[in-house]
Amino acid sequence: MLRCRTSYLIGLIVLMAGLLGCRELRAQSTRVRGQVTDAATGEPLQFVSVVFPGTTVGITTDKQGIYSLETRDTVSRIEASMVGYVSRTQPVTPRQYNQVDFALEAAQFGIDNVVITPGENPALPILKGVIRNRSRNNPAEYERYSCATYTKMELDLTNIKPHFRNRRMQKNFGFIFDHIDTSALTGQPYLPAMISEAVADYYHSRQPALSREVIRGSRVSGVEDSFTVAQFTGQLQGDINFYDNFIALFNVRFASPLSSMGESFYNYFLVDSLEVDGRKTYKIRFHPKRLSTAVLDGEVNIDSATYALQSASARMPKGVNVNWINHLLLENENQLLDEGVWFRKRDKVSAEFSVTQADSSKLVSFIGTREVAYSDIRIGAPIPREVLSMDNDVVIADDEAGSRDERFWEEARPYRLSDQERGIYAMVDSIQKAPLYRNIYTILNTIIGGYYNTKYIGIGPYYKMVSFNRLEGFRMQLGGRTTTEVSRRIRLSAYVAYGTRDEDVKGGGGVELSFNRRLTRKLSLTASHDVRQLGAGQNALADNNLLSSIFSRGNKRLSMVNRAEALYEHEWIHGLSNTLGARLQRVYGNRYVPLLRPDSSAVGSISSTAFHVGMRFSYHEKIYRTAFDKQYLGSRYPILAVGFTAGVKGLMRNDYNFYRLEGRLHYKLDLPPIGYSRITVEGGRIFGKVPYPLLKLHEGNGTYFYDAYAFSCMNYYEFASDTWLAFFYEHHFNGYLLGRIPLLKRLKWREVLVCKGVWGSLRDENNGSLPATQAVLLFPRGMSSVTEPYIEAGFGIENIFRLLRIDCIWRLTHRSPVEGQNIQNFAVNLSLNLKF
């Protein structure tokens, strides 16, 4: 998995070691950046129109008088003009970066007295016209269309300094200095480090609802696993639509200037009307009213006859509560088709990513650019039946999509790549052969992936090699797994561990067989003899993890478990999968988790054999797939999972007949501008008489780390149920409240509300806490049912130093002391979150 993702990181981090003082290269685009000021006062001038004469490429200056333009057209001059000032034209050098500043002189002309009367902002009626005409101008609301797309993405290293160019860098990477250029986004030199291209056919339909992309060609510099990356190189992975009320980008929802609620976020100014391709066009500038929510700053050009968006340019202003991004620029161009409807012509997103948000920082940062060009647009054309029957929103057309030759790309591109862009592919390949690169790649791959990979064997995970707990004492573990160099179909893994206190050798192993990469069809066989924490939350730190040992609250109650499991997952279509599995398990008692009959006699262990069938359904969910693993990246729609487990008495030493039915519903509810909520509801029922390790052991938290799906103030083995209903709720305000407090808004902290609860019951036959109980086993001291709902709530502050989150959680019910339990009515949890 990390071979493709880490190759980006490595190329970039290796390159940041030493670069600048180099010549610029010839590129096909002309880039101009500068500032416009008043010649007499030196003050920046806002709303100045800056254009390439003879073209439709232009923009107005922002509050600091800054502008930036880029075009592939052949141009040689740039002009700045504004009412009340004398226009000026200056030369530019085509096909390279130009820094051009203007100092405009005030025009001298006599006028009679002018009487100004108040009235409606002239920009607002135009914007209301845009909103009224959305359905006929917004392609997303067209009944049906298809088009061809060409998507180019580039990642560049910027803010590079002369003193980094040392002898070792020159020896290993001297050839890269020929690729230095200058960015129109920041005005800083940059070094291209990665480029990707994708050609696709895109299909859209409202009835039936369909947004499908068929990728015909994809390539990424320096990446061997083209299938993994091809999933994310197309147009669908970053769709920017100014007609939406909010523009989702980097998991941040920016208020659109064309939003129906736009007046709540922006001040609008009608700054000009001009002719664009023979059509009268209104130029409207917008500025944010406040920076406590995610907003933009820029301009839109509106066609006067149809109220359609002709083009837009928007930047993220300084001070917005967004992490890791110093500069962000969104550009959009639309075209009027012969059918009389508007459609996209070009979209472009440029962003500078940096650890620090100071422009004067000496740290190296990165510029990411994504540009989409649209062609072969067919409005109303029927969608082919084979496209309708495809099982994924993003489909790789065939196995050759990732290995197209140069002739294919020359024909597919809407414009020729510059010499510099062409050279990136060869440059990255050369970088990867350098010894220094390979050494740094190995280190980073180990840190990020958890395994130190040789060619055929990965050793790890390193964070489990050393840990400690009160059952095992000091624990040492060594493990490994095969790499994809051995096979992309079969992966073997194994580990062995030893504890100094229990003096017991543990271990386990597994085999994974992958039958299909496009849709998951995988069989996993695993077996282990090891200690486990029963009743841990699904997001809990892994057992035998060094961090879980260091930050343990001291209330872990581990059990030795022998487990053998077979699991097959079959994904029918994208987002719909079934699992079928069988598990043989034996749980052993110990002094921390005793197994006692009602007559207090000890039971050495209990065993169970169970069969499981499950189903998971999500709609339009993004999934990152690799050879053996996949990662769910979320959906705008609810995600449902249900499961059924059956234990059959007498089968392979199973002592219990039981059935377990459970379900889970998860939904992320976006509520801009006040943030978003994460809502999870789950419940289930167990039929039959079972010992308490087979009941629903409600999720406690044994560490000081926050677990979204565990109860922070609940202990392990505090509550159990055979019928239960639980909820987990968080609301993230994204700084909406703290961003309005003058002294706090500079910290860019973000507030979170948390509320969790569970209700459950136990039939008498399963309640081992009752006097004279008839349950299979007595409950551990202090464990009971939760017929009175357990509820905890609190608040958190996230984005502390852009990384840390601290939660304060209070237990609202079950606060009284209980024998055998160390009741915690208040908890402070920490967590680390990398969020934009």
N, C-alpha and C positions, 0 to 999 in steps of 0.2 A: 504494500500500500504506500509506504513512504518513499519508495524509489522515485515516483513521479513528483510527489509533493515536496519531498526534501530536496530534490535536485534544484528546485527554484531557490529555496532558502540558502543552499550551499553556494550556488553560483553567486548569489547576492552578497552573502556575508564574506565569502572569499574576496570578492572584488572590492569591498569597502575598505580593504587594507591599504589602498594607496593610489590615488588617482587625481590628476588635473594638470594644468599648465600645458594643455595639448591643443592641437589645431582643430578647427571645425571641419566637418565633412560636407561635401555637396549632398543635399537632400532635395527631393522633388517638391516639398512644400515650402512656401514662403511664410515665415513666422515673424510677427511684429508685436512688440510690447513696449509700453511707455506710459508717460504721465502727461496730462494737459494741465497747464497752470495759467493764471492771469499774469500777463507780462509786467504789469505795474506793481502788483502786490505780492506775486509769487504764490498766492493761495491756489489750492487745487480747484479745478472747475468740474462740476458735475453736469451730466446730461449733454456733454459735447458729443456730436456725431462724428465718428471716425470711420472712414470707409476707404476701400480700394476703388478709385474712380473707374467707371466703366463696368463695374461688377455689382452684384447684389450683396456682397460680403461687407458687413459693417456692424458697428456696435456703438453704444453710448458709454461714456465714462461713468465710473461709480463715484461714491462719495469722496474717495481719495484722488479722483481724477485719473485713475488707472484704467487702462484698456489693454486687451490682447486680442490679436486676430491671427488666423491661420487659413491659408488657402492653397489648393493645388493648381489654381488658375495661374496663368502667366501675368504677373503684375510688376510694375516698376515704380509706382507712386502711391502715396497714402495721403489722405486729406482729412483735416479736422475743421469742423464748422459749428457755429452756434449763433443763435440770434443775439445781436448786440455786440458781436465780435467779428473781426476781420478773419475770413477763412484763410487757412494756410495749407500748402501742399509741400511735401518733402519726398525725396527719392528713397527707394528701398532697393536693396540688392536681392534679386529673385533667388529662390530656391535655397535660402538659408535664413538664419535668425538675424533680426534687426532690432536694435534698441533705438526707438525714435520718440523723443519728447517734443512737445509743442508748448510754446509760450504765446498765447493769443493776445492781441491788442484790441482794446475796446474800440468799437466803431463810433465815429463822430457823425451825428445827424440830428437835425432839429425836428421836434414834434410839438404839436399843440398839447394843451392840458389833457390828461387822460382821467376819466372817471371810472373807477373799478367798483362794480356792484357784486355782492355775494350771490352765489348760485351753486348748483350741483357740480361736483367734480366731473369734468367732461369725460374722464376715463371710465367712470362707473357705468354709464349707459352702454358703452362698447363692451365692457366685460359681462354685463347682464345679457347682452346679445350673444356672446360666446356661450354662456351657460344655457340659454334657450335653444341654441342650435347644436348642442353637443351630439344629439342622436344622429344628425346627418353629416357631421364633420369628424367625429371620433371613430376611427377604424374599428376600435374594440366593440362598437355598437352596431357595426354593419352585420347584416344577416349572414353573409358568407363571403370569403375571399381567400385567395392564395397568392403567394409571392415567393420570389427567390431572395435569399439573404446572403451577404458576405460579411463575416464578422472577423475583425482583426483586433487582437489584444496584445498589448506590449507592457512589459515591466522594466523600468529603468532605475538605475542607481543615480542619486543626485546629492547635492550638497557635498561634493567631493573636494578635498583640499590638497594643495600642492605638496605639503610635507608628508602626505601618505605615500608618495611615490618613492619607495625605498628600493635598495638594491635587490632584496629578495623578491619583491613584487615584480620588479623589472625582469628578473631572471625567469620567473614562472609565468608571468602574464604580460610581458612587454607588448605583445601584439594587440592587446585590448585598447591601448591608448589611442589607436587610430579611429576608434568608434565614438569618441566624445562629441557631443552636440549640445545645443542650448534649448531649454524648454520655454515655450511661450506662456505656459501656465504660471511658472515661478520666476522666469528670467534667470534660472540657475543652470550651469552646465550639468549634463547628465550622460550616463553611459548605458546604452541598451543592454539588457541582461537576459530577456526572455521575450519571445514573440510567438503568437499562435494565430492560426488562420482556420476558419471553418466556412464551408459553403453548404447551404441547406435549402430545402423547400419547406415553407411554413404554410400551414393550413389553419383557418379559423372558421368556426361556425357557431351560431347561437342556438340553433335547434337542429340536431342535437348539440349540446354544449361541447365544444371541441377546440383545443389549442394544441396543435401537434407539429413537431419539427422533425423532419427526416434529414439527417446529416449525411451528405453525399461525399464530403471530404473534410478531413481535419488533420492538422499537424501542429506540433508544439516543439519548439527548439529544445534539444537536450532531454527529451522524454522518450523512454522506450515503450512504456505501457500506454500506447495511444488510445486504447479503448477506455481506460479509466478516465483520462483527461477529456476525451471527446465528448463525454456526457455534459461537460460544463463549458464548452467553447462556443456554443450556439447563441442565437438571439434570445431564446427564452430565458436564459440564466440571468438577465439583468434588464428586463423590459422597463423602459422609462416612458411614462405617458403623462404629459402635462394636463390632459383633460381630467385625470383622476383628481379627487379631492386631496389625496396624499400620495406622494411619490416614495415608494419603498426602495431603499438602497442601503446596503450594508446593515440590514436589520434595523434601520432608522427610517421613520416615516416623516418625511419633510412635507410641510404644508405647500400645496401647489399654488402658484399665483393665479391659476384659473379655477380654484376651488370655489364651490358655492358659498363657502364661509370665508372667502379671501379677505373681506374687509376686516375680519377679526384679527388677521395676522399682518396685513400689509397696508401701507400707504401707496396710492397709485398716482402717477403723473403722466398725462398725455403730453409727450415732448415733441412729437413731429407727426406729419403725414407725408408720405412719399410714394413715388411710383416704383413698383416692383413688378417686372415683367408686364408692364402696361396696366397694372391694377393698382388702385389706390389702397394704400396700406397704412394703418395706424401704428405708431411706435409708442408703446406704453412702458414706462419705467416703474419698477416696484421696489420698495424698501421695507424691511421688517419693522413692525411697531415695537417689538421687544424680542429678546433673545432667550427667553426662558423655555421656549419650545424649539423644535427643529424647523428652521425657516431658511429661505433663500433670498438672494438679492440679485436683481438683473433686469431684463427687459423681454417683452414679447411683442411680436409684430402680428397684427390682426388684419385679415383681408376685410375691406369695408363692405363688400357686396354680400359675402356669405357668412361673415363673422367667424371664419375659420382661422385657426392658428397657422400663420405662414412660417414663422420661425420663432425660436426662443433661445435665450442664453441666460443662464442663472448660475451664480456662485454661492457657496456657503460663506456667510459673513463671519468675521472673527468674533469669538465670544460665545458661539452656539455650543451647547453642551453635547458635543460629539467627540469621542476619543479617537486618537491615532491618526486623525486626518487634519493636516494643516491647510490644504487648499482642495477645493472641490469645484469642478466646472461641469455643468450639464448643457449640452447643445442639441438643438433639434431643428431640422429643416423638413418642410412638407411641400408637396407638389400637387397641382391641380391636374387631374387626369382627363383624358378625352371624354370619359363618361360624365364629367361635370362634378365629380366628387374629389375630395382631398385625401391624400395618402402620404405616408412617410416617405421621405427621400433619404434622409441620413440622420442617425443618432450618434452622439459621442459623449462619453463620460471620461473625465480626467480627474485623478485624485492624487495628492501627495500624502503618503503615509509616513509617519515619523513617531519615534518614541517621545519626543518633546514637541510642544506646540509653539515654540518660539522660532521665529524666522531667522533669528541670529544664532541659533544653535549650531555647534560645530559637529553634531552627530550626523552621520550619513543617513539619508532617508530614501524613500522609493516613490517613483511616480508610476501609477498604473493608468493605462489608457485603453478604452474599449470603444470601437467604432463599428457601426452597422450600416451597410448600404443596402437599399431595397431596389429590386428590379423585377421585370416580368410580372407585373401586378395584374391579377385577374379578379375583378369584382363580380360577385354573383356566380362564378363558375362552380359547377358541382364538384364535390370532393370525391376523389377516386375511392372505389369500394375497398381497395386494399389498404388505403390509409385509414379509413374508418375502422377497419378490423385490427389495426395494430394495437399492441398491448402496453404501450408506454407513451408518455407525452413527448419524450425525446428518444428517437429511434436512430440507431446507426444503420445506414442503408445496407451495408454489406461489410464483409471482413476486409475489403480493400479500401474502405473509407480512410483508414489511418495510414495508408501507404501510397497515396497518389503521387504521380511523377510531376516533374516541373512543368511539363507541357499542359497538364490538367490545370495547374494553378495559374499559368499565364492566361489561359482562356477563361477561367472562372472569375478572376479579379476584375472589378469595375475600373481599376486604375493600376498602373505599374508601380511596384514597390520601388522605393529609392535604393540606391546602391548600399546605403547604410543598413536599411531594413533587410536586404538580401544577405548582407554579411553576418547578421546575427546568428543565423543557423550554423554557419561554419565556425563562428567565434565560440559559441557555447560548446560545440563538439571539441574544439581545441582546448578549452578551459578544463573540460572533464578529464583530459589525458594528463594534466599537470599533476605532479606528486603532491604539491601542497593542497590542491583541490581535493584529491582523494583522501588525504588525511583528515581534513576538516569535514568532508562529507561523512566519513566514518563516525567521527565524534558526534556530529549533529544527529545523524540517523539513530545512533544509540540513545541519545538523550530524548528525542521525540518519540521514537518507536518502542523504547524499552528493551530492545534486544541489540546486542553487539553481533552484527552479521558478518560472518565469513562468506565465502562464495556459496557454500552449500548448507551451513548450519548457523542459526541465530542463537546466541547464548543469552539467557535472561528468563524473565524480566529482572532487571537489576534492582528495582525497588523492593523485590521480595527476597533478595539474597540474604538479608539480615533483618531480623525483627525479634520481638520478645513479647511474652504474655505470661500470665501467672500459671497457666496449665503446663506449658512447654518450657518455660524459662527462656533462655537464650536460644533462638532458632536460626539455623543456617540452611539455606536452600540453593540448589543448583539445578537449572533447567535449560532446555533448548528445544528448538523446532527447526524443521527443514525450511529452506527458502524457495522462492519460485524458480531459482536456477535448477533445483532438483526436479520440480514438477509444478505446473500450474493447475493440476487436477487433484493431486494428493498432497496433503501436508501431515507430517508426523510430528508429535510433540511428546515430551516426557520431562519429569523432574523428580528429584529426591531431596528429602529434608530430614533434619535431625534436631531434636530438642534436648538441651542439657538437663532439664529438670525431670521430664518424664522418661528420658533416655529411650525414646521410641523412634524408629525410622519410619518416615512417611514417604509417600510418593504417589505418582499417577502418570497417566499417559493417555494419548488420544490419536485418533485418525480422522481426518476430514477428507471427504471425497466430494469435489465440486463437479457437477454434471453440466452446468450452464452458467454463463456469466451475465447474459443479458437479463435474465430473470433467475432468481435464486432457486436452484435445485441442488440441495446439498445434504449429504448424510454425514452425521458426526457420531463417532463411537468413542466414549471416554470411560475411564475407570480410575478410582483414586482410593487411597487409604490416608485420610488426613483429618485435621481438626477443622470444624466449621462453626460459625455463629448462626444458629437457627433463629429466625425471626428478625434478621437484619433487613434494612430497607434496600430497594433495588439500586439506589445510588450511593450506598454506603461505601466507604473505603474498603478495598478488598481485604479479606482475611490475610493475615501474615504479611501485611504491608508495613514498611518501616514507619511511614507517617502515621498510620493508625495506631502503632505502638507508642510513638512519641506523644501523640495528642489524645490518648485514651483517657476516659473518665474513670477508669479502673473498675467498671462494672461489667466487663465482658464475661460471658459464661459460655465457654467453648465446649463442644462435644466432639469426640472422635466418631467419624462417620466413614463407613465403607460404602462406596457408591459406584454402580456401573450403570451406564445410560446409553441408549441409542436414540437419536433424534433425526428425523428427516423433515426438511422444510421444502415445500413445493409452492412456488409463487406462480399463480395462474396468469394473472395480468399485473401490470404495474400497480402496486398498492394493495393487492388482494393475495393473501397467502394462507396456507394451512400448514400446521405442524402435526406430526404423528410420532409418538415416542413411547418408550418403555424405560422404567427405572427400577433397579433393584437397590435397596438401601438397608443398611443396618446401622442403628444409632446406639452407641455405648454410653452407659452412665458413668459419672465421676463425682467427686466430692462437691463440685460446683453445680452440676446438673444431675441430681440423683434420680434414679428410676426405682420407685418404691411402689409395691402393691398396697392396697388398702389395709392389709394386715401388717404393714411396715417392713415386710421382707423385701430384700433387694432383688432387682432384676438386672442381670448383666447387660442385656441389650434387647432391643426390639427390632424386628425386620418388617419390611413391606415390599411388595411388588405391585407396581401400578402402571397402567397404560394411560396415555394422555393424547388428546386431540385438541388442537387449538385453531383459532382463526383470527387474523388481524386484517383490518380494512382501513385504508386511508385514501383520500381523494386528492389528486394533484400534489402529492408529497414528493419532495426532492430527496433522492437517495444517492449517497456516494457509494459506489460499488468497486470493490477490488476483487482479486482472484478468490479469496476465501472469506472476506469480511464485507460488511456493509454498515453504513452509518446513516441513520435517519436524520434528515435536516429540517424536518418540520413541514407543516401544512397549514393553510388558512382555514381548513375545515376540521371538524371533530375527527378524532382517531379512535377507533373501536377495537377492542381485543376481548375475546371470550375463550374460555377453556373448560374442558371437561376431563376429569381424571377418575379412573375406576381402579380400585384395589380388589383383587380376587383372593379370597381365603383359600389356603391350601396349595396355591400355585407357587412353586419354588420357595417354600418355607415362609410364605406370607401368612400372617396370623389374623388378618382382619379383612372383613368385607366392608367397603365404604365407597361412596361416590362423592366427588367434589365438583361443584359447578361455580364458576366465578367469572366476572366480567369487569372491564375497565374502560372508561371513557375519558379522553383527554382533549382539551380544547384551549387554544390560545386565542383570546378575544382581544382584538386590537381596538383601542378606544382613544384614538388621537383627538386632541393633543394631550390628553391626560394620561398617556401611557398605554399599558396593556395588562391584561389579567391572564394568569395561567390557572386553569380549573381542571381538577382531576377528581372523578367520582368512581369508586370501585365498591364492589360488594360480592357476596358469595354465600354458599351454604354447603355444609358437609352432611351427608346422609350416612348414618351408621355409627357404630360404637368404636372409637379409636383411642389410643393413648395420646397424651397431650402433645408429644412432638409432631403428631400428624394433624393437630388442630390448626386453626389460623392463629399464629403467634403474632400479635400486633407489633408493628415495627418500632422498636426503640432506637435510640441513638447512643452508642457507646463511646463517642468521641466528642471533641469540641468543634468538629467541622459540621457545617450545616448540611443536612440532607433534606431535599425538597419533599421526599416521599417517605419520611420517617418523622416520628414525634420527638421533638427536641428534649422535652422534660420527662419522657417515658423511659423506664428501664426495660432491658430485655427481660422476658418472662414475667412481666407485670400483668398483662391482660391476654386472655385467649378467648376464642369464640368458635362456635360451629355455624352461626349465622351472623353476618356482619354487613355493615354499610359504613364507608369512610369517605371523607372528602379532604382535599388538599387545595388550598386557595392562596394565591399570591397576587398582589397588584403592584406593578412597577410604575411609579409616577414619572420616571425618567427626568427628575429634577424640576417638574412642573411647579411644585410648591417652594422648594428651597431656592430655586432659581429666581424667585421674586423677592428674596430677602437680601438687601444690599451687601451685607458683609459675608454672607454665605455663598452667594451665587458665584463668586470668583473661585471657590473651591470645586465647583461643578459636582457636588455630591448629589446623589439620587436616592429618593426615599422609596421604601418598600413596606407594604402592609402584608401580614401573614396571619392566616387563620386555618387551623386544622382540627378535625374532629373525627370520632369514630363511635358508633353504637354497635353493640353486639349482644348475643345471648348464647347460653349454653343449656342444652338439655341435661337433665339430671344424670343420664347415663354417661355423659362426657365431662361432668363437672367434678374434678378431683379435689375441689376445695370444700365440698360439703361434708358435714359430719356424717359418719357411717356411709360414706359414698360407695356407690356401686361402679364407679369408673374403673377403667383398666389400671390406671396409675394415679397415685396421689400427685397433686400439683406441687411444684417447688414452693417453698415458704413465700407467702405474700402474693402469689399469683391468683387471679380471680377473673370472673366475667366482667363485662363492661356494660351491664344493663342500664346503668346510669351513664349517659354519654360522656366520653372524655373529650374535652375541648381545651386547646391552647391557642393563644394569639399573641401577637407582638408586632414589632416594627424593626426595620433594618435600614441601614445606610450603606449603599453600595457606591462604587466608583471612587472610593477613597484611594488616592494615589493612582486612580484609573485601573485599579486591580483588586483591591480588598473590599470585602463586604463583611459587616458586623451586624448580627441580629440579636435582639433582646426578646426573649420569649417567656411568657408567663403561663403557667398551668392555671386554668380557670375552674376546673372541677377535679374531684379526687385529690384534694389538697391535704387531707388529714394523714397523720403518720400511720403506717401499716407495718406490722411485724414482719421482718424478713426482707423489707424493701427500704432502701434509702431514698425517700421521696424527695424529688427535686422540683420545687415550685417555680424556680426561675433559672433560666439558662442563657448563657452568652455563647453564640456560635460564630465561627469564622468561616469564610470561604473565599476562594480566588475566582474571579470572573474576568475573562477577556471579552469585553463588549465594546462595540462602537458607541 
